[in-house]
Amino acid sequence: MSSSTMQYQPMVIPTTPTLANRSLFENDPSTGITPSSSVDTRPGAKFRGASVEDLQLPPAFALSKNKQVMSAIELAYERDFSHIPILGKGRRPVGYIDVAALKKAWEAGDIDAEDEVINLATKFDTSSATGRPYTVITPDTPLEVLEGFLQKNEFALVTDRERKFVLGVATLHDLENFVSRRGKNAF
């Protein structure tokens, strides 16, 4: 075949969109790129394998079950806490107090400043008789699990596996701070 009879066909070279021209390719069925395909929206993807330990929570502040109400209110407001774990025998968590509710009841005269906080605490149900399992949140708990727990609860006590010590208190705000510090879609 001579070169004079040869027909040339233009070659189509597929290109990969860059960040600068990505918007030109989005929503184009031939590229498979949509605005949402650039963001991983799987549940928990924003945490990328992180655990509670990665939140870098401050050490827990907890009260003995025998602490008086007035002392509990003062200590809570000094530290700006809304919930405080209550510890029983061997420093084991037995419940918590809602500081705003405690202060409101005290100001209304419904409780005495010398009352012990255990009498006013919401106690944890650790028995299996009620059918409500006690959820153990430890430093090794994946953040996806913590997020699920916090969708049903205001806060989580971070404890050791045996629930003997309160190590920290985690809230949805802590998760939001973690995601914003780390960057939701950073690599």
Protein Blocks (a to p, Z undefined) as FASTA:
>chain_A
ZZklpccddddddddddfklmmmmgopaklopafklmpccbghklnnopafklnopacdd
dddfkbcfklmmmmmmmnopabdcdddehhiafbdcdfklmmmmmmnopacfkbcfklmp
ccddfbfklopacddddfklcfklmmmmmmmpfbdcdddfkopacfbdcdfklmmmmmmm
nopmbZZ
